[in-house]
Amino acid sequence: MAKPKVISVANQKGGVGKSTTVYNLGACLALDGKKVLMLDTDPQGDLTKMLGQRKPHDLPLTLANVMSDVVSGKEPTGHPEIMHHHEGFDFVPGNRSLSAVEVSLVNVMSRETVLRQYVDSVKRDYDYVLLDCRPSLGMLVINALSASDYVLIPVQADYLAAEDMTELVGTVRSIQRQINPRLKIGGVFLTMANETNFRKDIVATVKSNFGKHLPVMDAVIPATVRLAEVSTADKSIFQHEPRGRAAEAYRSLTKEVLKIGEKQRSRTSDLSR
């Protein structure tokens, strides 16, 4: 098996499609024959709910439990926290207990790498580990980025949202310098785009403002009713509307993600610039 890739999907702004992207990207990778594990690192548990666990706060085992075990030095005996989804991938649910874990990390030695220690213990069984991040730049997001090889940044297709990306990029650079030198930005991509919100102009603006130093992906995720329905349908867009525009967009995004390692090796510039 090739070396697993650990990818965070992050943006400190909420409502840009992070959970939807993790779900559909992971489902598409699974359809391509890849072994996929998703981690819900957001205390809101939105990804967990999408994956059919409607009451994440009632689950007995979640990511919060295993992170607490890492902090306490408890050795894992199997991984009962890992659940299997009917579309062929695995996931570790998240819930509001992660908020307490985040607070407790303040006084923990090597607090930025607690999640990395857990990911390192499970990733060998997978081709891709996808981390859904909460809309913040707090300790849980820092842990996710510290555990990752790449970060994907979904940006809502409007001018102000594109400008808001600067703070996250700065955080990624700091983590690369101080904690995780292998971390790279895998790509920036637009979400929630429609034909009436100056889509082409926004794509051009993002590429103009960030394309010299950051990889801007070609895939643009459209704003569609069917994609919004995925959050309550307990099935990805590939089962909900496989021939629609959103499914095609996520297929395109997946193809680009599969090529990320190759693209990064060929780039002469990276985040250290």
C-alpha positions in Angstrom: 0.0 0.0 0.0 1.2 3.5 -0.8 1.9 5.9 2.0 -1.4 7.2 3.3 -2.2 10.9 2.8 -3.8 12.8 5.6 -5.8 15.8 4.4 -7.6 18.4 6.5 -10.5 20.5 5.0 -10.3 23.8 6.8 -11.5 27.4 6.8 -12.2 29.5 9.8 -15.3 30.8 8.1 -18.4 28.7 8.6 -20.9 27.6 6.0 -18.4 27.1 3.2 -19.1 23.4 2.7 -16.3 21.7 4.7 -18.4 18.8 6.0 -20.1 18.4 2.6 -16.7 18.3 0.9 -15.2 15.7 3.3 -18.3 13.5 2.9 -18.4 13.6 -0.9 -14.7 13.6 -1.5 -14.3 10.6 0.8 -17.2 8.8 -0.9 -15.8 9.5 -4.3 -12.3 8.2 -3.2 -14.0 5.1 -1.9 -15.8 4.6 -5.3 -12.3 4.8 -6.8 -11.2 1.8 -4.7 -9.4 3.8 -2.0 -9.5 2.9 1.7 -10.8 6.0 3.4 -11.2 7.1 7.0 -13.0 10.4 7.9 -12.5 12.1 11.3 -15.1 14.6 12.5 -13.0 17.1 14.6 -15.8 19.6 14.9 -17.8 19.6 18.3 -20.9 20.4 16.3 -20.8 17.0 14.8 -22.2 18.0 11.4 -20.2 15.4 9.4 -21.3 12.8 11.9 -24.9 13.7 11.4 -24.5 13.6 7.6 -23.2 10.1 8.0 -26.4 8.9 9.6 -25.6 9.4 13.3 -28.4 11.9 14.0 -27.7 12.1 17.7 -23.9 12.4 17.9 -23.9 13.7 21.5 -25.4 10.3 22.6 -22.6 8.2 21.1 -20.6 6.3 23.7 -17.3 6.5 21.7 -16.1 9.4 19.7 -12.9 11.3 18.7 -13.1 13.0 22.1 -12.6 9.7 23.9 -9.5 8.6 21.9 -7.9 12.1 22.2 -8.4 11.9 25.9 -6.8 8.5 25.9 -3.8 9.9 24.1 -3.5 12.7 26.7 -3.7 10.2 29.6 -1.2 7.8 28.0 -3.8 5.0 27.7 -2.8 2.3 25.1 -5.5 1.5 22.6 -6.9 -2.0 22.4 -8.4 -2.2 19.0 -10.3 0.8 17.6 -14.0 0.4 18.5 -14.5 4.1 17.9 -14.2 3.6 14.2 -17.5 3.1 12.5 -18.3 1.8 9.0 -20.5 3.6 6.5 -22.7 1.8 4.0 -20.9 3.6 1.1 -17.6 1.8 1.8 -15.5 4.0 4.0 -14.9 4.3 7.8 -15.3 7.3 10.1 -14.7 8.4 13.7 -17.6 10.5 14.9 -17.3 13.8 16.8 -19.6 15.6 19.2 -19.6 18.4 21.8 -17.3 16.5 24.1 -14.5 17.7 21.8 -15.1 21.2 23.2 -14.0 20.0 26.6 -11.0 18.2 25.1 -10.0 21.5 23.4 -10.1 23.4 26.7 -8.2 20.6 28.5 -5.4 20.7 25.9 -4.3 24.1 27.1 -2.4 22.5 30.0 -1.1 19.4 28.1 2.5 18.9 27.0 2.8 18.7 23.2 -0.8 19.8 23.0 -0.6 20.6 19.3 0.2 17.0 18.4 -2.4 15.0 20.4 -4.5 14.3 17.3 -1.4 13.5 15.3 -0.6 10.7 17.7 -4.0 9.2 17.2 -3.9 9.6 13.4 -0.5 7.9 13.3 -1.9 4.9 15.1 -4.7 4.3 12.6 -3.6 5.7 9.2 -1.6 2.7 8.1 -4.8 0.8 7.3 -6.0 3.6 4.9 -5.0 5.3 1.7 -6.7 8.6 2.7 -7.5 10.1 6.1 -9.8 13.1 5.8 -10.3 15.6 8.7 -13.3 17.8 8.9 -12.3 21.0 10.8 -14.5 23.3 12.9 -14.9 26.9 11.7 -12.2 28.5 13.8 -8.4 28.6 14.2 -8.4 27.1 17.7 -6.5 24.2 19.2 -8.6 21.5 17.5 -7.9 23.0 14.1 -4.2 23.4 15.0 -4.2 19.7 16.0 -5.8 18.7 12.7 -3.3 20.7 10.6 -0.4 19.3 12.7 -1.6 15.8 11.8 -2.0 16.5 8.1 0.1 16.3 5.0 -2.1 18.7 3.1 -4.9 21.1 3.8 -7.7 21.8 1.3 -9.4 25.3 1.6 -12.9 25.6 0.4 -13.8 29.3 -0.2 -17.4 30.5 -0.8 -17.7 32.1 -4.2 -17.8 35.7 -3.2 -15.1 38.4 -3.0 -15.2 38.9 0.8 -14.9 35.2 1.5 -11.9 34.9 -0.7 -10.2 37.8 1.1 -10.9 36.1 4.5 -8.6 33.2 3.5 -5.5 35.2 4.4 -5.6 34.5 8.1 -5.9 30.7 7.6 -2.9 30.8 5.2 -0.9 32.6 7.9 -1.8 29.9 10.4 -0.8 27.1 8.0 2.6 28.8 7.5 3.1 29.1 11.2 2.3 25.4 11.8 4.6 24.4 8.9 7.5 26.4 10.4 7.0 25.4 14.1 5.2 22.1 14.3 4.7 20.2 11.0 7.2 21.0 8.3 5.5 18.5 5.9 2.2 20.4 5.8 1.3 21.9 2.5 -1.7 23.6 1.0 -3.1 21.0 -1.4 -5.4 23.5 -3.0 -7.9 26.3 -2.7 -11.3 25.7 -4.4 -14.5 27.6 -4.7 -17.8 26.3 -3.3 -21.5 27.4 -3.4 -21.0 29.0 -6.8 -23.9 29.8 -9.1 -24.2 31.4 -12.5 -25.4 34.8 -11.2 -22.7 35.6 -8.6 -19.9 36.6 -11.0 -18.4 33.1 -10.8 -15.9 33.7 -13.6 -14.8 37.0 -12.1 -14.3 35.5 -8.6 -12.3 32.5 -10.0 -10.1 35.0 -11.8 -9.8 37.1 -8.6 -8.8 34.1 -6.5 -6.2 33.0 -9.1 -4.8 36.5 -9.4 -4.6 37.1 -5.7 -3.3 33.7 -4.5 -2.3 31.7 -7.6 1.3 32.8 -7.6 1.9 31.2 -4.2 -0.9 28.8 -3.7 -2.4 26.1 -5.9 -5.9 27.1 -7.0 -7.9 24.1 -8.0 -10.0 24.0 -11.2 -13.0 22.3 -9.6 -15.8 24.7 -8.7 -18.6 23.3 -6.5 -22.0 24.6 -7.5 -24.8 25.7 -5.2 -27.5 23.2 -5.8 -30.6 22.1 -3.9 -29.5 18.4 -4.3 -26.2 19.1 -2.6 -27.9 20.8 0.3 -30.2 17.8 0.7 -27.1 15.5 1.2 -26.9 16.8 4.8 -30.1 15.0 5.8 -30.2 12.2 3.2 -27.6 9.9 4.7 -26.1 9.4 1.3 -23.5 11.2 -0.8 -24.2 13.2 -3.9 -23.1 10.1 -5.9 -26.1 8.1 -4.6 -28.5 11.1 -4.3 -28.0 12.6 -7.8 -25.1 10.8 -9.5 -25.6 12.5 -12.9 -26.0 16.1 -11.6 -23.7 19.1 -11.7 -22.6 18.7 -8.0 -21.6 15.1 -8.5 -19.5 16.0 -11.6 -17.9 18.8 -9.7 -16.9 16.5 -6.8 -15.6 13.9 -9.3 -13.4 16.7 -10.7 -12.2 17.7 -7.2 -11.4 14.1 -6.4 -9.3 13.7 -9.6 -7.3 16.8 -8.5 -6.9 15.4 -5.0 -5.5 12.2 -6.4 -2.9 14.2 -8.2 -1.9 16.4 -5.3 1.3 14.5 -4.4 2.4 14.7 -8.0 1.6 18.4 -8.3 3.4 19.2 -5.0 6.6 17.5 -6.1 6.7 19.4 -9.3 6.2 22.8 -7.6 9.3 24.8 -7.0 7.6 27.1 -4.5 5.8 26.2 -1.3 4.6 27.8 1.9 8.0 28.8 3.0 8.0 31.6 0.5 
